[in-house]
Amino acid sequence: MGNCGTREESAVAAAHVQVQNVQLPQQAARNSLSGKKQNRSFSEMSDPSTPRNFADSRNIAIYTDMIAFTLFELETITKSFRPDYVLGEGGFGTVYKGYIDENVRTGLKSLPVAVKVLNKQGLQGHKEWLTEVNFLGQLRHPNLVKLIGYCCEDDHRLLVYEFMFRGSLENHLFRKTTTPLSWATRMMIALGAAKGLAFLHNAEKPVIYRDFKTSNILLDSDFTAKLSDFGLAKAGPQGDETHVSTRVMGTYGYAAPEYVMTGHLTSRSDVYSFGVVLLELLTGQKSIDKTRPGKEQSLVDWARPRLNDKKKLLQIVDPNLEGQHSMRAVQKACSLAYYCLSQNPKARPLMSDVVETLEPLQESIGANGVPDCRMNRRLAATSMGCRPIPAAKCSSPGAVAACRVR
């Protein structure tokens, strides 16, 4: 693994901490990732044998709105990382619940938190930890999870986030024990996640999220969607650059095909991943499911040809949503997913256009939170198509114009 001085970290000032190799605290090490079932990435991990010294360390203390916790404080709020405090596990390591207040440190606001502990044997390393601190230390948005603080003590690396009461979208969509999400809630989640991505893409220094998937979309008590886990995020192309060339990283079933083939990363790579998640919201099915018949194991391959076919739309929509939506809303959402999943990245909409398309779907939600239901409306009464986005720029004469759903 190389030095920390990648472009996404260039905003951070000169070093004040000599970064050492990452090692999981002894208690947390008992919670290994070996039993974790998830879609594995092509190359989701940095080299686990993190070098003990980096030539270009960075000073993360400039982020004055983040708290530098001590390891003792985080051990205190997680009861020494007790197993019954575990919220979940992922590529980074184990996440524990905790509670900070004045008993931890004078002046701290009482707040439930989630504490993520880097696992040296896990799928990510120091570089991803530092990337997450740097991005979330600078970026603030209602649809990005808030990073409250961090711990960089000796060999330990931990992150402290706001606690997201309802957990991940993945759990709500695919756990059989949970109540199915309503159409209105799914469209609200889609819009919130789209706003988060649009904010990243339109930032002064654009950011490509690179790992957009249901497990990285967390929900608060009101089902507000917030993007989490910025360990794989990458600074976007600048100036005359058309893409960022990078090692292929991400999760099977969500990564854009051109990125997998070439390693060329653009904001449209995120748009493709958003299309996959939108398709999961519409169908209630996982992006990759080996338990389904052969032709249906890849959700995109099976569903995309049906998204633009009025006669086949209801074949793919989650049966749990019956009676909760208008046919016009279904058509617009399916058409949006269709264009986001285009094989040609230039034919995909911008995330700002995705937000514009999803916003009217929220307007059909009544004051009582129940959508206007018109399931018997004839398909012929509405149209589904696309129009070129005036601002879209194509580098080649034969390029397909990006489309905005109407």
Stockholm file with secondary structure:
# STOCKHOLM 1.0

chainA/1-406         MGNCGTREESAVAAAHVQVQNVQLPQQAARNSLSGKKQNRSFSEMSDPSTPRNFADSRNIAIYTDMIAFTLFELETITKSFRPDYVLGEGGFGTVYKGYIDENVRTGLKSLPVAVKVLNKQGLQGHKEWLTEVNFLGQLRHPNLVKLIGYCCEDDHRLLVYEFMFRGSLENHLFRKTTTPLSWATRMMIALGAAKGLAFLHNAEKPVIYRDFKTSNILLDSDFTAKLSDFGLAKAGPQGDETHVSTRVMGTYGYAAPEYVMTGHLTSRSDVYSFGVVLLELLTGQKSIDKTRPGKEQSLVDWARPRLNDKKKLLQIVDPNLEGQHSMRAVQKACSLAYYCLSQNPKARPLMSDVVETLEPLQESIGANGVPDCRMNRRLAATSMGCRPIPAAKCSSPGAVAACRVR
#=GR chainA/1-406 SS CCCSCCGGGTTSBSCCSCCCCCCCCTTGGGSCSTTCCCCCCSSCCCCSSCCSCCSSCCBGGGCTTSEECCHHHHHHHTTTTCGGGEEEECSSEEEEEEEESTTTSTTCCCEEEEEEEECTTSSCCHHHHHHHHHHHHHCCCTTBCCEEEEEEETTEEEEEEECCTTCBHHHHHHCTTSCCCCHHHHHHHHHHHHHHHHHHHTSSSCEECCCCCGGGEEECTTCCEEECCCTTCEECCCTTCCCEECCCCSCTTTSCHHHHHHCEECHHHHHHHHHHHHHHHHHCCCSBCTTSCGGGSBHHHHHHHHHTCTTTHHHHSCGGGTTSSCHHHHHHHHHHHHHHTCSSGGGSCCHHHHHHHHHHHHHTBCTTSCBCCCTTSCGGGSCCCEEECTTCCCSSTTCCCCEEEC
#=GC SS_cons         CCCSCCGGGTTSBSCCSCCCCCCCCTTGGGSCSTTCCCCCCSSCCCCSSCCSCCSSCCBGGGCTTSEECCHHHHHHHTTTTCGGGEEEECSSEEEEEEEESTTTSTTCCCEEEEEEEECTTSSCCHHHHHHHHHHHHHCCCTTBCCEEEEEEETTEEEEEEECCTTCBHHHHHHCTTSCCCCHHHHHHHHHHHHHHHHHHHTSSSCEECCCCCGGGEEECTTCCEEECCCTTCEECCCTTCCCEECCCCSCTTTSCHHHHHHCEECHHHHHHHHHHHHHHHHHCCCSBCTTSCGGGSBHHHHHHHHHTCTTTHHHHSCGGGTTSSCHHHHHHHHHHHHHHTCSSGGGSCCHHHHHHHHHHHHHTBCTTSCBCCCTTSCGGGSCCCEEECTTCCCSSTTCCCCEEEC
//
